Amino acid sequence: QLEVSQLEGSLQQPKTQSAMSPYLVPDTQALCQHLALVKQLAASGRFIIIIPRTVIDGLDFLKKENAGARDSIRYLEAEFKKGNRYIRCQKDVGKSFERHKLKRQDLDAWNLYKILDSCKQLTVSQGSGEDDTTGMVTIITGFQLEDPSSFSVPMQSAMQAAANASIEIKNVLEFYKQWKEMG
């Protein structure tokens, strides 16, 4: 109980940081391209980094040709072994978002929906069901989000599903910059 109250206390953010979600869910691209930033966010003690199973699967798939994926896997394995309370692996359970006949051909959209499923499970498990979970979870991505119309239709639908569920999607560099500016 002491550890839980200490963790809750460490997550109590000053008023200037109230706009930042306590739970961050990086996607595969964020980990491959910006592992150093994700490490800093985890080390800050301000956020709990949730790694969905689908992201681990994505890293595993990329590890042969992507050094960033290999580095991310090594880092996550070490943190899970240490029992870092700010980085957690999440199993696949819970209700799925509607995917509108989405095929696995659009892997980015497929993975975003899988990450959304994890976020939905997280908000259900942390909230009492009636609480407003807006701003509770942010997906941090390696994708550039300035021009959503450049994404495939399934990816746009997935991003809309996130917005409808009050789950923010932010580019990891933008999120990091915003966090640093808040001090």
C-alpha positions in Angstrom: 0.0 0.0 0.0 2.9 2.3 0.8 4.3 1.8 -2.7 0.9 2.5 -4.3 0.5 5.7 -2.3 4.1 6.8 -3.2 3.4 6.1 -6.8 0.2 8.0 -6.7 1.9 10.9 -5.0 4.7 10.9 -7.6 2.0 11.1 -10.3 0.3 14.1 -8.7 1.2 16.7 -11.1 1.6 20.4 -10.4 -1.1 22.6 -11.9 1.1 23.5 -14.8 1.2 19.9 -15.9 -2.5 19.1 -15.5 -2.7 19.0 -19.4 -0.4 16.0 -19.6 -1.8 12.5 -19.4 -0.6 10.3 -16.6 -0.5 7.3 -19.0 1.5 7.3 -22.2 1.3 4.5 -24.8 4.1 4.7 -27.3 3.7 3.0 -30.7 6.4 0.9 -32.4 7.6 3.9 -34.5 8.0 6.1 -31.3 10.2 3.4 -29.7 12.2 2.7 -32.8 12.9 6.3 -33.7 12.9 8.1 -30.4 13.8 5.6 -27.7 15.9 8.2 -25.9 12.9 10.5 -25.4 10.7 7.6 -24.2 13.4 6.7 -21.7 13.5 10.4 -20.4 9.7 10.4 -20.1 9.8 7.1 -18.1 12.7 8.3 -15.9 10.8 11.5 -15.0 8.4 9.7 -12.7 5.6 11.9 -14.1 4.1 9.2 -16.4 3.4 5.5 -16.5 4.5 4.1 -19.9 2.2 1.3 -21.0 3.6 -1.0 -23.7 0.8 -3.0 -25.4 1.4 -6.5 -26.6 0.9 -5.3 -30.2 3.8 -2.9 -29.9 6.1 -5.6 -28.6 5.0 -7.8 -31.5 5.8 -4.9 -33.9 9.3 -4.5 -32.4 9.8 -8.2 -32.6 8.9 -8.2 -36.3 11.2 -5.3 -37.1 14.2 -6.4 -35.0 16.0 -8.1 -37.8 16.4 -5.0 -40.0 15.9 -2.2 -37.5 18.5 -1.3 -34.9 16.0 0.9 -33.1 13.7 -2.0 -32.6 16.5 -4.1 -31.2 17.6 -1.3 -28.8 14.0 -0.9 -27.7 13.5 -4.6 -27.0 16.7 -4.7 -24.9 15.7 -1.6 -23.0 12.2 -2.9 -22.3 13.4 -6.3 -21.3 15.8 -4.7 -18.8 13.1 -2.5 -17.4 10.6 -5.3 -17.0 13.3 -7.4 -15.3 14.1 -4.6 -12.9 10.4 -4.1 -12.2 10.4 -0.4 -13.2 7.0 0.8 -11.9 6.8 3.5 -14.5 7.0 1.1 -17.5 4.5 -1.7 -17.8 3.6 -4.3 -20.3 0.0 -4.8 -21.0 -1.6 -8.0 -22.1 -4.3 -8.2 -24.8 -7.7 -8.3 -23.1 -10.9 -6.3 -23.3 -13.4 -5.2 -25.9 -12.2 -4.2 -29.3 -12.9 -1.0 -31.2 -15.1 -1.4 -34.3 -12.7 -1.9 -37.3 -15.1 -1.5 -40.3 -13.9 -4.5 -42.3 -10.3 -3.5 -41.8 -7.8 -6.0 -43.2 -4.3 -6.5 -42.0 -3.0 -5.0 -45.3 -3.1 -1.6 -43.6 -0.8 -2.6 -40.8 -0.4 1.0 -39.4 -4.2 1.3 -39.0 -4.5 -2.3 -37.6 -1.8 -1.6 -35.0 -3.4 1.7 -34.0 -6.7 -0.1 -33.4 -4.9 -2.7 -31.3 -3.2 0.1 -29.3 -6.7 1.8 -28.9 -8.0 -1.5 -27.5 -5.2 -1.4 -24.9 -6.0 2.2 -24.1 -9.7 1.4 -23.7 -8.9 -1.4 -21.3 -6.7 0.9 -19.3 -9.3 3.6 -19.0 -11.9 1.0 -18.0 -9.6 -0.6 -15.4 -8.5 2.8 -13.9 -11.8 4.6 -14.0 -15.0 3.7 -12.2 -16.8 3.6 -15.5 -18.7 6.9 -14.9 -15.7 9.1 -14.6 -14.6 11.3 -17.5 -11.4 9.7 -18.8 -10.6 12.5 -21.2 -6.9 13.3 -21.0 -6.1 10.1 -19.1 -4.2 8.4 -21.9 -2.1 9.7 -24.7 -0.7 7.6 -27.5 2.7 8.9 -28.5 3.7 8.1 -32.1 6.6 8.4 -34.4 4.2 9.4 -37.2 4.0 13.0 -38.4 0.4 14.1 -37.6 0.3 17.6 -39.3 -1.6 16.4 -42.3 -4.1 13.7 -41.3 -5.5 13.7 -44.9 -2.2 12.1 -46.0 -3.0 8.9 -44.1 -5.0 6.0 -45.5 -8.8 6.0 -45.0 -8.5 3.1 -42.4 -5.8 5.1 -40.6 -8.0 8.2 -40.6 -10.9 6.1 -39.2 -8.6 4.7 -36.5 -7.6 8.3 -35.6 -11.2 9.4 -35.5 -12.0 6.4 -33.2 -9.3 7.6 -30.8 -10.7 11.1 -30.9 -14.2 9.8 -30.2 -12.8 7.8 -27.2 -11.1 11.0 -25.9 -7.7 9.4 -26.4 -5.1 11.9 -27.7 -2.6 10.9 -30.3 0.5 13.1 -30.3 3.8 12.9 -32.1 6.5 11.9 -29.6 8.7 14.9 -30.5 5.8 17.4 -30.0 4.7 15.7 -26.7 8.3 15.8 -25.4 8.7 19.4 -26.4 5.4 20.4 -24.7 6.4 18.5 -21.5 9.8 20.2 -21.4 8.2 23.6 -21.9 6.0 23.0 -18.9 9.1 22.4 -16.8 
